[in-house]
Amino acid sequence: MEMMIPMFVLLGVGLVMASLLAVGRKAFSVEVDPRQERINDILPGVNCGGCGYPGCSGYACALVEGTASPTDCAPGGADLAIQLGEIMGLEIELTEPMVALIACAGTDTASPPLAGYIGEMTCGAAHAIPGAGKACTRGCLGLGSCIEACKFDAIVTTSNGLVIVLKEACIGCGACVDACPRGVIKMVPKKETVHVLCVNPDKPKLVKAVCTVGCTGCKLCVKQSKRFEIDGTLAHVTYSDDAEIPESAALACPQGTILDSRKYTVAAWITDPSARKDYDSRSTVWKDEEKKRKAELKKARS
């Protein structure tokens, strides 16, 4: 009988502890809004952070709390936004899908490296060292930190010192934007086809000295389309306007800084010399025609 006493004591302690745990669980449990569980079930689960919250579960919690929008999940797209709106009882106004753009065409040929870089092969590390990159200290370093940040294999490196975004693979999460120490990556409407591939705001003389395809703020594109504006010495496209941009806007650019993806893919524009040769030929023809047109107009007015 004496041998049984310790057993009964342990059993009693176990029962007491179990009771305390049950009471504590009930007292300190946090009720989860059933909508949050429904939302978690339909989210992509990629935890990209593009919504601005720590993973999909964090986004689901923020939605229920009213601090996030059903349209904040880029990987889910429009279909998911509509489903989330239905769960939350909200009317959804869909926005234009966005994709990342590497706003730089300064290849190793256009903007040669200043010196060989030996160090940690990340853009952040190279950016912190003066001279560790191309002649243009504003452009893409090409080391691929954005590739590491992209969970959707939408960014690839090229053979000539740059990286490019595969438009159809990009879901617009924006992770690559945060990964770029030079602010070269922009989020742009997916439907847009014409872009200025330069972010160097320096004076024209300085830009031309470090890159053959850098924007010099000449304003010739502005004369061709109201969609272009000059911010200081740097041209940019106003994406809020839906007016079609004429081909002449790109052809008028003396540096060849403007990509018209209706004519050339990003990959071809960056890596294929024949695309540049074709552009130069088309640009020359257009400029000759413009001179002729202006001469005839001047003659008609005199």
N, C-alpha and C positions, 0 to 999 in steps of 0.2 A: 504493500500500500504506500509505503514511504517513497518508493521509486516512482509511483504514479504522480506524486505531488508536483514535481518539476514540470511534468508533461501538462498537467492542468493549468499550471501557472503560465506556461508558454502559450497555451491555447487561449487563456483569458486575455493575455497581453495582445495576442494577435487579433482577437475579436474587438478589443478596445481600439486598437490602431486602425482596423478596418472601418470601424464606426466613425472614428475621427476623420479619416480620409474621405469617407462618403459625405459627412457633414461639410467638410472644407470644400470639397468639390462643388457642392451645391451652393455654398455661401459665396464662393469666389468665382464661380463660372460666369463667363461673359456670353450673353446671348448673341448669336450671329444672325444677322438679317438674312432670311431665306433667299432674298434676291442676290445676295453676295455669292451664295453657293451656286445659284443658277448662272451667274455671270462667270464665275471661275470655270464652270463646266464647258462654256463655249469660247473662252479666250484661247488664242493660239498656243500659249504656253511657251513662247520663245524667250520670254524675259529679257527683251532687248533694251528696255529702259527708255524707248523713244517717247513714251507717254509722259515721262517726267517722274515716274514713281518706281519704287524698288520692286521690279518684277510684276508679273501679271496679278498676283494676289494683292499686291499693294494698290494696283490700279483698280481692281474690283472693289476693294475697301473704299477707295477715294470716290468711286462712282456712287456707291450707296450713301456716302456722307455728303455728296453733292459738291465735292471740290474738283471733280474731273468731268470731262465731257465724253459722251458715247462716241464722238468722232476722233478721240485722241489716240486710238490704237491703229497705227499705220499698217502693221502686218495684216490686220483683219479686214481692212478696206471698208467699202461702202456697205456690203452685205452685213458684216458684223455690227457696224454702227447702227443699222436699222434694227437688228435684233436687240442690241443693248438699249436702244431707245424704247422699244416695246416693253422690255422688262422694267425700265425706270418710269414708264408712262410719259415719255417725252417725245415731242415732235422733232424730228431730226432734219436739219438743213445741211445737206452734204456739201463738202468743200472740194476744191480741185485737188486731185492727187499730186503729191510732190515727190520729186526725186533729187538725188544728190548730183552735183555738177562739179568737176574739178576745173575751176576757172583759171587754168594755166596751160599754155601750149609751149612753154619754154623747155624744149628738149635739150639734150646735151649738145646738140648742134646749134640750136638757136641761142642758148645761154650756157656756154661751156662751164664745166666745174672749175672753181678757183684752185682747188688743190685736192689731193687724195684724202679721203676721210677714213681714219682708223679709230674706231671707238664703238660704243654701243650702237647697234644698227636700228635705232629708232629715230623718228623725226624730231621728237622732243629733245633728245640728247644732241643731235646734230645742230638743231636750231640754237641751242645754248652756246655753241662754240663759233665765234666769228670766223668767217671764211670756210666753214664746213658745209659746202654746198656749191650751187652754181653761182655765176657772176651776179645774177639777180637775187638779192637777199630777201625778196618778197615771195618768190615763186615756189612751186612744188619741189620738195626735197627728194621725192621719189623712193623713200625708204620703206614705205608701206605700212605705217602705223595705222592708217585708215583701213587697210586690208585686215589687220588683226582685229580691229574694232567691229568690222562688218560680219554679222552672223549669217548672212545670206549669200555669200560668195558673189557679191555684186560689184566688187572692185578688183581689178587685176593690174599687175605691173606690166610696163612695156619694156622693150629692149633699148630705149633711148632716154632713160632717166625720168620717166613720168609714170603716173598711174592714171587709169581711166575708169569711169563708172559704166557698167553694163546697164543701160537704162531699163531694159525689160526685167532685169533681175532685182533692181532696187525697189524696196518697199517704202522708202521714205522715213525710216526711223530716226535719222539724224545722228546716229552714233559716230559716224565718220567725221561729222562737223566738229564735234567735241574733241576728237582725236588729233585734229590738225593744228599744230602750234602756230601756223602762219595765217590761218583764216582763209585758206585758198578754196575750201569746199563750201559751196552754197546750196541751199535747198531752193529748187525752182519748180514751177508748174510742169507736170509731165508732158502736157500738150505742147509746150513751147519748143520751137525748133531753131531759133536764132539766139546766139549767146556771145557776149564779149569774154574772151578767154584771157583775161589779165586782171590782176588786182594791185598792180604797182601804181601808187598815187604820186610817184616822184615826178619831177619836171621832165618834159619831153627829151631834153638832151641827155639826162641821166638814164632814162629808160632805154633809149636807143643805144647807149653805150654798153648796156648789160644784156640786152635781148633783142633779137632781130624781129620778133613778132609781138613785142609789147605795145600797149596802147599809148599813143602820144597826145591824146586829147585834141586831135586836129579838127573835130566837129564835122567832118565830111559825112559821117553816118547820120548825124542829126539833120543834115540838109536833105537826106533821102527819106527819112521816116520820123514822125513825131514820137514813135516808140522809144527813140534813143534820147538820152539826156547826158549832160556832162557834169560830173561831180568833181569840182576842182580841175584836175587834168585827166580824169579817168572817165571813159564812156561806159554806160550801162544801159541795159534794156529795161523799160518799165513794163513789168509783167501784168500790171493791173489793167492794161488796155488790151482790147481784143482785136484791134486793127491789124490787118495782115502786113507783115514787113516785106517790102519788095526786095528782090534779089540784089538790086543795085546798092542796098545798104552795106552788104558785105563786100561787093565788088569795088566800092569806092574807097575802102580802107587801104591806105598805102602800105601798112605793115602786115596785112593779112591776119589781123587779130580776131576778126569776127567769124565764128563758125556758123555756117548755114547747113544744118543737118538735113535739110530737104535735098541737098546736093551731095553731101559727104557725111559718112558716119564719123563719130568721134574717133574711132580706131584708125580709120583711113586718114583723117585730118592730122592726127598726131604721128602716125607711123609710116604712112605710105607716101613717098616722094612724088609719085605720079598724081596724087590728089592735089598737091601744091602746084605742080606744073600745070595741071588742068585749070586750077584757080587763076594762076598768073595769066594764062592765055585768055580766059574769059574776062578777066579784069581789064586786060589791055584792049580787047575788042570793045568792051563797054565804054572805056574812057575815050577811045578814038571816036566812037559814035556820039558821045556827049560833046566832045569838042566840035564835031561837025554840026550837031544840032544847035549848039550855042552860036556858032558862026552864022548859020543860016538865019537864026532868030535875030541876031544883031543886024544882019544885012537887010532883013525885012523891015526892021524898025527905022533904018536910016533912009 
